[in-house]
């Protein structure tokens, strides 16, 4: 079953990362306050980015990966600059 990983921007400027099998329906749920607690309290939301996968399990895995990223790294992904992602993954404390 196909799946999607997506990033929403909430009214307060925060990001929400999720996964679903039906992107359009899930965005509608978020907009109607039927989504996650994070988005419910920060309406309206706007879809900024999504990736499509052949299986929902892959989308879920990617969701968990992206959730752990810094805001700067998410912005880089949203802006379509994947070549900059490896540099942002470096733990700068380890470079000393």
N, C-alpha and C positions, 0 to 999 in steps of 0.2 A: 504494500500500500504506500503510495506517494506521501511525502511529508515535507514540511516547510519549517525552517528556522527563520524567525523574524525579530526585528528590533523596532520598538515603538518609542516615540517621544511623547512624554506626558505634558500636561499643561504647565507643570512647574519646572519643566526643562529636564527632568530625570529621564533615564532610559529604562525600558523594560524589554527583556529578551525572553522569547518563548518559542514553542514549537507546536505544530498542529497538522492535521491531515486535510483541513479545509481552511485555507487562509482567509478567504473573504468572510466566511461565517464567523471565524474567530475574531476578526477585527470588529465586526458588527457587535459581537458579544461584549468585547471590551468597551466599545463606544456606548453601549446600553447599560454599562455598570454591572454586567454579568461575568466579567473576567476576573482576573486576579485581584486580591486586596490592594496591591500596589496601584494598579490602574484605576480601580473603583474610586479611590480617593483623589485622583489627579486627572479628572476628565476635563476636556476631551483629549484623545490621543491621536497621534498621526503616525502612519506607517512610514518609516524611513528607509528600511532595508529588508530584503528577504533572500533566502537561498532555497532552491528546490532540490529535493533528494528523492531517489527511487524508493526508499523505505523510511518510514517514520522513525525507526530506531536510529538511523543515521542523522536525521534532523534533531532528535532528542540529544544525541551525543554532542552534536555541534552546539546546541543551545547551552549545555552545561559547560562546554569549553569557553564560549564567548561570554557567558555570565561571569566567569572568573577574570575577565580582562579589565584593564583600566579604562576609564572613559576615553582617554586619548587614543588608545588602541581601537576602541569601537568606532570613534569618529573617523579614524584612518580607513577602517573597513567600509563604513558608510560612504565615505568620499571616493571610494573606488581606487585606493592606492595600496593594493596588496603587497607591492614590492617593499613598502616601508614597514610592514608588520614584523619581520624578523628582528629589526633593530629595536623595536618597542618591546620585544619579548626578553631582551637582555636585562638581567638584574644588575643595575648600575652599581650596587653595593659590592658586587663581585669583581668589578673592573679595577678596584684600587689595589 
